[in-house]
Amino acid sequence: VLYVVEPDAVGLLAKENSCGSSAGYLENLKVAVEALSANANAELYVDVGYWMLADSTNSAKIAPIMQELGTCGKVKGVTINTSNYRSTDECTTYCTNFQTAMGKSDMSCVVDTSRNYNGSPTSDWCNVQTAGIGKPPTSETGVSNIDYFMWIKPPGESDGECSTGGTSAGSFYADGFTKLWDQGYFVGEGGLKTIAAGTGVVTQQSNQTSAGSSVDQISPVDQEVSGVGTVAPQDTDSYQTPTTTTAPAGSGASQSYTITPTATQAPTQQPTQAPTQQPTESPAEGTKCKVKLRRH
């Protein structure tokens, strides 16, 4: 069972004068790691903001936190690019920076490839219009320090009502999904058709906010509250499936089919049952997970 633990928490914890330290993030993470590690099949990856691994100074702040969490349970490494758009090559460099800061390679990385096919030339994080769906989830990454590609952010799930367009955060964004598909891996490398070409119809766009309603395009490193990437997908009742009509006869297409996008759940789901046994391995010899409970 793969667990992605607390998106953005370590990044906020490592940032100076942030809410991470004052709110007791580290102690809470220790409790979470220890509890989840009770599952004998658990593999834990603690989420780290990619921007914290972009240089040696910030990577050095991440290392002691991860070393301490590693004494508490089955922490196999970190997740990079959760709900973001950084390319796989870029994330591989960040993982190398992480391992260098740790001074060893026993912890590796998971990359969220859900929307990173085209990378991102800027720090934009909200419904990036040039993005494309990345490589599908797999353990066969072809990269020695990347254990898994995962779709942690469901393709089509909106980041929010941005200046570039979008529905409310966590809801399905039909126009955004169309762009992700048409500009992504399955069309670019898989040989599949774009949505319009595949269905032979024009898809009705979902309602969008006007350009006047926007979200300030700030880097996640400046966000004290991690709203992006942590919102769970909405119930399916809130999604609007595009209305389609069959392509006219004689149009030249040998067949027509409709692709109905959905974002009701991430490819990697949380476990549906509680752990049934204690972990089969203990933390590194000579170290213990020390948790100080705080009263508020």
SVG drawing of the C-alpha trace seen along z (x, -y; Angstrom):
<svg xmlns="http://www.w3.org/2000/svg" viewBox="-26 -42 53 51">
<polyline fill="none" stroke="black" stroke-width="0.4" points="0.0,0.0 1.5,-3.3 0.9,-6.3 1.6,-9.9 1.9,-11.6 0.7,-15.1 1.3,-17.2 3.4,-20.3 3.9,-19.7 7.7,-19.1 8.2,-22.0 6.3,-24.3 8.1,-22.8 11.5,-23.5 10.7,-27.1 11.9,-29.6 9.3,-31.4 6.4,-29.4 3.3,-27.9 4.9,-24.4 7.0,-24.8 4.5,-26.7 1.7,-24.3 3.7,-21.2 3.9,-19.7 6.9,-17.5 5.3,-15.8 2.1,-15.2 4.0,-13.7 5.8,-11.4 2.5,-10.1 1.1,-9.7 4.2,-7.8 4.2,-5.5 0.5,-4.7 0.6,-4.1 3.6,-1.9 1.5,0.6 0.4,1.9 2.9,4.7 2.5,3.8 3.0,0.0 5.3,-2.1 5.4,-5.7 6.5,-8.6 6.5,-12.0 5.5,-14.9 8.1,-17.6 7.5,-20.8 9.6,-20.6 10.9,-24.1 12.6,-23.0 14.9,-20.6 15.8,-23.1 19.1,-24.1 21.5,-22.7 20.6,-25.2 17.0,-24.3 17.7,-20.6 19.9,-20.7 16.9,-21.9 14.8,-18.9 17.4,-16.3 17.3,-16.3 13.5,-16.3 13.4,-13.2 16.1,-11.5 14.0,-12.0 10.8,-10.8 12.7,-7.8 13.2,-6.6 9.4,-6.4 8.4,-3.9 8.5,-2.7 9.5,-5.9 10.9,-5.0 11.4,-8.5 9.6,-11.6 7.1,-12.6 7.9,-15.4 5.6,-17.6 2.3,-16.8 -0.4,-18.7 2.2,-20.6 3.6,-20.7 7.4,-20.2 8.8,-17.8 10.0,-14.3 13.6,-15.3 13.4,-18.3 12.0,-16.1 14.8,-13.6 17.3,-16.3 15.4,-17.3 15.5,-13.7 19.2,-13.6 19.6,-16.8 17.5,-15.2 19.7,-12.1 22.9,-14.3 21.6,-16.2 20.8,-13.0 24.3,-11.7 23.0,-8.3 20.5,-6.8 18.4,-4.5 15.5,-6.9 14.2,-7.5 11.4,-9.4 7.9,-9.3 6.9,-11.8 3.4,-13.0 3.2,-12.8 -0.5,-13.6 0.0,-16.9 3.7,-17.2 4.1,-16.0 5.1,-19.5 6.7,-20.7 6.2,-24.3 8.4,-27.2 7.2,-29.4 6.1,-29.0 2.4,-29.0 0.5,-26.4 -3.2,-27.1 -4.8,-25.3 -1.7,-25.8 -3.1,-26.0 0.0,-24.4 0.0,-21.4 -0.6,-17.8 -1.3,-14.5 2.0,-12.8 3.1,-9.1 0.7,-6.7 1.3,-5.4 3.9,-2.7 6.8,-1.2 8.8,-0.8 10.1,-4.4 13.4,-3.8 15.0,-6.1 17.1,-4.6 16.1,-6.9 12.4,-7.2 10.4,-4.3 7.0,-5.2 5.2,-7.6 1.8,-8.3 -1.2,-10.5 -1.6,-12.0 -3.6,-14.9 -6.5,-13.4 -6.3,-14.8 -9.2,-17.2 -9.5,-18.2 -9.4,-22.0 -6.9,-24.0 -9.4,-26.8 -10.9,-29.8 -7.8,-31.2 -7.2,-34.1 -6.7,-31.6 -10.1,-30.0 -11.3,-27.1 -14.0,-25.8 -13.9,-25.8 -10.9,-24.0 -11.4,-20.2 -14.3,-20.1 -14.0,-18.7 -12.9,-21.2 -14.0,-19.9 -12.1,-22.4 -9.0,-21.9 -9.2,-18.1 -9.6,-18.5 -6.4,-20.5 -4.6,-18.0 -5.6,-15.1 -5.0,-16.8 -1.6,-18.1 -0.5,-15.0 1.2,-11.7 -1.5,-9.6 -1.9,-11.8 1.8,-12.8 3.3,-9.3 0.5,-6.8 -1.0,-7.5 -4.5,-8.2 -6.8,-10.9 -7.6,-14.3 -10.9,-14.4 -12.6,-16.4 -11.1,-14.1 -12.0,-10.9 -15.7,-11.8 -16.3,-13.8 -18.2,-16.4 -17.7,-19.7 -17.6,-19.6 -19.6,-22.1 -17.3,-23.9 -18.3,-24.1 -19.1,-27.4 -16.0,-29.5 -15.5,-32.6 -14.8,-35.8 -11.2,-37.0 -12.0,-39.5 -12.2,-36.7 -8.6,-35.5 -6.3,-34.0 -2.9,-35.7 -0.3,-33.6 2.2,-33.1 4.6,-30.3 3.6,-27.6 6.6,-28.5 4.9,-31.7 1.7,-30.0 1.4,-29.5 -1.8,-27.5 -1.4,-24.6 -4.7,-24.7 -3.5,-23.4 -3.2,-19.7 -4.8,-18.8 -8.4,-19.2 -10.2,-15.9 -12.1,-15.4 -15.8,-16.3 -18.6,-13.8 -19.6,-12.7 -22.8,-14.7 -20.9,-17.9 -19.3,-16.9 -20.8,-17.9 -20.3,-15.4 -19.9,-17.1 -22.9,-16.8 -22.0,-15.0 -23.7,-14.1 -22.7,-11.4 -20.6,-12.4 -22.7,-12.5 -22.6,-9.5 -20.1,-9.7 -17.7,-11.9 -14.9,-9.6 -14.4,-8.2 -14.7,-4.4 -15.9,-4.6 -16.8,-7.1 -16.6,-6.9 -16.9,-9.2 -14.3,-9.7 -16.0,-10.6 -13.4,-12.1 -13.8,-11.5 -11.8,-12.6 -13.7,-11.0 -10.6,-9.4 -6.8,-9.3 -5.2,-6.2 -3.7,-5.4 -6.4,-5.1 -6.2,-5.1 -6.6,-1.7 -10.1,-0.6 -9.4,1.3 -7.4,0.7 -4.0,2.4 -4.2,5.9 -0.7,6.5 2.4,4.8 5.2,3.8 7.7,6.5 10.7,4.2 11.7,1.7 13.4,-1.7 17.2,-1.8 19.1,-0.2 20.1,-2.6 17.4,-5.2 14.0,-5.7 11.0,-7.8 10.5,-10.4 7.2,-12.1 6.3,-15.0 2.6,-15.5 1.5,-19.1 -1.5,-20.6 -3.3,-23.5"/>
</svg>
